[in-house]
Amino acid sequence: MNSTLITNAKIVNEGKITEADILLRGQRIEKIATSISAGQATVVDAKGNLLLPGAIDDQVHFREPGLTHKATIYTEAKAAVAGGVTTFMEMPNTVPPVFTQTLLEAKYQIAARTSLANYSFFMGAGNDNLEEVLKTDITNVCGLKIFMGSSTGNLLVDSPAVLENLFSRFPSLIATHCEDEATILKNTAEYKAKYGEGMPVKYHPLIRSEEACYKSSSFAVALAKQHGTRLHILHISTAKETHLFNNQLPLEKKKITAEACIHHLWFNDSDYDKLGMLIKWNPAIKSKADQEEILKAVLDNRIDVIATDHAPHTTEEKSKGYFQAPSGGPLIQHSVVAMLEFYHQKKISLETIVQKMAHNPAILFQIKDRGFIREGYFADLVLANTNSPWTVSRENILAKCGWSPFEGTTFQSAITHTWVSGHLAFANGEFNEQPGERLIFNRN
């Protein structure tokens, strides 16, 4: 088996920063010690750079099949690996929607051939596919996704009876997009009547409002409590919603958890004037107060995970007017360095970044042997140089759509190496195109 020795690394793992060597053999971490002799191993000198467990992004939209003019599993997984994300979980709003086990398995087959990162795919819930949902093998599928509010692809589940059935009968994790549809439709009609087709995007957070988000999230929490459901609410966008979640329990004992996304931590509604449709997301980027409270909730453990909701569209699609331009944007290449920028700004510690982007997703989804730097675990590892400034430009964006809301942003940190299941997938701009692995979950 191939072996690699990483020397002189500052390892950020399980709440500590330590200096050590790490020996990789095959797909796994064989040994961690203060000094390891190389033998026949390939040596990578980390030279005091940070060695992190690879980020696990629990919410991405890679657009394949059916929307491959925007992105493919290959292109977006490549961007992920270059950004220090070694594992992703992808959403079912592709074309056709993933409403059957056959369609779900077809995505796994594409990833097995083309994904440079490790992967899992959510089963999709509709208003009439309960029988298919209940066939899901929870040992090798990350979870069930329910859109409790319409978004790109519109897989809206709006039947109370169906929601009751899903929450009471699905035996594993349910991830939800929570926005109340009736509130959004009412707000849309009001703003369209007032401003017409040329409505400024700055009103997006008033259409997809705090009320719409909280009404849906609180309903999902109530359903989960009623049925004992394992619920994970995605992309929290309001301060009010953060108070739905408990920070008194250890993560392993929580049945209701939450995710924050990079864009809700980085941007606020003052950025619409400059960035326009490029930061049109669902749920909407909202006020500075919301932005600040979401970060606070990450730090005090009301919010458990940081992810991206990476959801690319073409520049042509994004250049349309408010009512035609789709919501979403590319983020996965820049998520780790964006969080490291917050570290430079003294807003978050390195240990907390690793906890929220690697450890917690692994615990929350019960991923087998990943998310930590431990002997015997898969070698999903990232080297980051925290003193290597670079600026995001069209020339270095890897997402197929070719743009980023971070264009022109200078980050202080750079990802130099990424190992995926033991092989060096990315090193100083060069890629090894060996596919990653399908995730397995420690579930009965």
Secondary structure, DSSP 8 states (H G I E B T S, - for coil): --EEEEEEEEEEETTEEEEEEEEEETTEEEEEES----TT-EEEE-TT-EEEE-EEEEEE---TTT-TTT--HHHHHHHHHHTTEEEEEE-S-SSS-S-SHHHHHHHHHHHHHH-SSEEEE-EE--SS-HHHHTT--TTTS--EEEEES--TT--B---HHHHHHHHHH--S-EEEEE--HHHHHHHHHHHHHHHGGG--GGGHHHHS-HHHHHHHHHHHHHHHHHHT--EEE-----HHHHTTS--SS-GGG-SEEEEEEHHHHH--GGGHHHHGGGG--SS----HHHHHHHHHHHHTTSS-EEE--B----HHHHTS-TTTS------GGGHHHHHHHHHHTTSS-HHHHHIIIIIHHHHHHTBTT-SS--TTSB--EEEEETT--EE--GGG--STT---TTTT-EES-EEEEEEETTEEEEETTEE------B--B---
